[in-house]
Every structure is written in structure tokens, then in C-alpha cells.
Amino acid sequence: MSPDLAATVRAALAEAGLPDREPAFERPRQRAHGDWSTNVAMTLAGPLGRPPREIAEEIVAAIGEATGVDAVEVAGPGFINFRLAQDAFADIVRAAVDAGEDWGRNATLAGRRVNVEFVSANPTGPIHVGHGRQAALGDAIASLLEACGAEVTREYYFNDAGQQMRKFGESVAAAMAGGQPPEDGYHGSYIAELAADLAADGPPADLQEAAYEAMLARIVATLERFGVAFDVFYGERGLHRSGAVDDAIARLREAGHAYDADGAVWLATTTFGDDKDRVLVKADGEPTYFAADCAYLLDKAGRGFDDLIYVLGSDHHGYIGRMLAVADASGVGRARVEIVIHQFVNLFRDGEVVRMSKRTGEIVTFDELIDEVGADAARYTLLRFSPDTTIDFDIAEVVRAEKENPVYYVQYSSARIAGIMRTATEQGVEPGNLAEAPLDLLAHPAEHELCRRIGRWPEVVALAAAERAPHRVARYAEDLAEGFHKFYTECQVVSDDVELTRARYWLVVAARQTLVSALGLLGVTAPERM
């Protein structure tokens, strides 16, 4: 926030002899009430046993004149409202332009190492739209954490061992031999396609291995089309081969939380709040997938990450209790583990449900969705909703070139701003040095409102990162675009007034820098032409 109102209020509290408080600020619902408001006086009323409005008046009297503030007023039962001075709007423009690509970023997580695991679909088939939502969400959360200074590792964990891989290999082998996959195998048409591709160069020596590698490569290619790249791909069988699974079970047993019953080895997860104890090793001596999950958590913790974030679909809700229990039972501690759950995606076309793939006759693959709407539209649409909200994704609406289509509206704003800047250059506008630009001329209400929205960007980044909520960035981008279009409608940027043109030029530069930053954190392009 500009200026630093929190410091101003705390200095006033000290001046008035009142207890120190870290004031919280919010924007008044009505612009007539000012630019910022705090209820700090109301938080002091109870402890002091005094009317909050009386306390607020003392604070306002102690504030006196404050840099960057035009007026300070007491409102209602004890709110303190601040109205920014003209130089504060100029400061916002300068801050955005001077920061460039770093505008909105902070260092609150500097020195913190974070592992974000997401997608993690097994290489037994193509990824679908639900995986696509998780890819967008996990990647955007990672970007937000990086924007706050964290060192982030994007990780993809997959099962490359056990029954699923065996069935997958048998399914591909059957298709290669011209037969049908086993009843409990994989039956999608992609199996026959994969078998044909593998047979083209002669049957591989290890068909199961070749099939899994080919399927994983297809998944990676789809994600790359979507703009998502992982730092680490981690296969489950590495945990078994290295002895990590056995070591994890031994560690849990030594801690007193693993026990034998009914011929199996169990983990007493109910001790730590889970709804039931979980099997680590079955009666036949085969470790469970859960045992590998335990080993994997310990492996990540052992690699020195401060935070272990799992992004999972709502069908994995049951994982929350058991994984937090493992963290506590193993000594890692649940404070280091965070599980972000997202809801499903329903596909529509002009209001009609889309369940079947044109190409395969099965569930729509994510590749097919990208083919239809493009990576930008898919990412933006999947990110503009809170993770706990089910998305009704209408393909026809997402590709519509109308302002009612959010992704089109935001990208069009980016292109419009770039167009204004090109026009200014073509007409010989010389904006000059930003430090000497006459930004005090930005006095129109639409200019002030655009500045306010630009100035909100750093707080949006911090809040979206803290809440693991990329949708806040998307909604902010729409709000900023709306502010820009109002300004563009009411204020001519390039005019005969040379000084005003210079000031407005820098304002649109600040607006574009902010929009580019917002779209960048979402992994969406900010086009210069449309």
C-alpha cells in the first residue's frame, strides 16, 4: 500500500499513548469514504473500556499531516478512513514502472525451500481435463510462491511398479498381438495406438518398460503444450529398489506406531486423527501403495524442503488424514505438509454436457481440449475459480471473442494497451524520463481509479500466495482490465497536450506492466496484438 499507512497509524498510537497494534486495512465499499480504512480503534475499545469513536478521534489528532495522505477522517462507530493525496497516485505509477518484471513480488518467503507435487497421473493413459486443472493450479501456486521469494521444486510422482503397470504392459502386449486386453486391463483405443507405435520399429525387448516410457513421454508432451514443466519426475519403483520403503516401515515401527495384526503390518494413523489405521504390508508380504507414500514423504523431507505441498483431486480427500498422520508418526511433523484439494471439471458445449471424445469415443483427453480452445484459454478458465469450486467449462463460451468472455477481455486489454503505446511512438510522443514525468497531472477520477487498482497488485500477490489461491490473480486481472477500459473511454492518452500525454503514457505503461505480471503468474500470455 502506498504510502505506508500502517507505520503512520502505529506512530500515532505511540504519540497518543495508546497500546501498540498492527492495524489491518481494507478498502471502503464506497469510494466516497476514501481509499483505505482501518478498525484499529475498535480493536482497542474492549481492552481499554472506552468508546471506539473516542479512541479513533485521538488517533486522527495524533496523525496530523501524513505524507501521501490528503485527509484522515473518523467514520461510523470508529473507523478511520484515509484519502490518498495526489502524490500517492504518482508514486504508484513510478513504483510499477521502476520495478518492471519484479512489480508485485516480495521476499517474504526468501530462503524457504518448497516442494509442490501435482498432476502425478500414472503413465497408463493420457491425462484428462481434471489433470489439466491440477496442472494449472499446481504450476500457478508454485509461481506465486516464487513471486514471494521461495525456492520451489515442481515435482511429478508416478507409479511405475506394481499391479497397474503389469496390467498396462499386458494390455499393450495383447493389442500388439492383435487380441483384446485382459478384462481387468486397459481398454482405451490409445492402447492400440501405442502398441502400433511400439511395433513400428520392431517389438521392444522389454515391452512393459517401453510402453510406460512412451506413455510418460506423451503425458510430458501434453503438459509442455500447456506450458507446464517439472523439475523432478520421481518413480515409485525407485523407492522400492533403494530400500526406502523398508526403511520407512522400520522407522515407523521404531517410533512405536507400526504394529502387526492379522498377518499384516499396520500404521496406527488413528493415533494422529485419521479415521482408521492403514495397512503398510499386506498379509502376502507385498507393501501397499500407502507404504510407498510414506517412504516418498520421508524422501522429500530428507531432501531438505521446508514445506511439502500436495495438489490432489477431490477423489483423494481421504489422503489428508493419513498423510498428516504419517508426518506426525515419522517425526516430520504435519506443519511441513499441506494438501490442496481441487474439485472436478464438467465439460459443456453451448450448455450441453460433453462426455465423449470425438477421437476415441471415451472421456475427453486434455490434448483434445487444448486443440479446441488453446493453452491460454484453458489455463485462464481453469484458474479463475477457487479450487474448492466445481468448474462448468463451456468450450463454446471460452473461445468466444467477446468482452463477456473473461480470458478474451483480459488479453484484449493487454493488446489494447500495447496498441496505445505503438500509436504514441508512431505519433512521435517522447515520454521522457519517468522521474521527471508530470504525473501530478493525473487528476481525472478514472486515472485515480486505475492507479488504485494498479497499486493493489502487491497485496494481491501476497494474499494469493498465502491462500494458495491463483483465482485471486485472475479476478484481479479482470478488475484491472475493467479499470483500464473505463480510463481509456474517458481519457484520451495521446492528445495535443504534450505534458498530459506524457503523464498518461506512463500510466498505461504501469497498467500494462501490472497486467503482464498478473497473466505471467497464471502462465497466460499477454499479447501485444489481437
Buried (B, 14 or more C-beta within 10 A) or exposed (E): BBBEBBEBBBEBBEBBEBEEBEBEBEBBEEEEBBBBBBBBBBBBBEEBEBBBBEBBBBBBEBBEEBEBBBEBBBBEEBBBBBBBBBBBBBBBBBBBBEBEEEBBBBEBBEEBBBBBBBBBBBBBBBBBBBBBBBBBBBBBBBBBBBBBBBBBBBBBBBBBBBEBBEBBBBBBBBBBEEEEBBEEBBBBEBBBBBBEBBBEEEEBEEBBEBBBBBBBEBBBEBBEBBBBEBEEBBBBBBBBEEEBBBBBBEBBBEEEBBBEEEEBBBBBBEEBEBEEBBBBBBEEEEBBBBBBBBBBBBBBBEEEBBBBBBBBBEEBEEBBBBBBBBBBBBEBEBEBBBBBBBBEBBBBEEEEEBEEBEBBEBBBBBBBBBEBBBBBBBBBBBBBBBBEEEBEBBBBBBBBEEEEBBBBBBBBBBBBBBEBBEEBEEEEBEBBEBEEBBBEBBEBEBBBBBBBBBBBBBBBBBBBBBBBBBBBBBBBBBBBBBBBBBBBEEBEBBEEEEEBBBBBBBBBBBBBBBBBBBBBBBBBBBEBEE
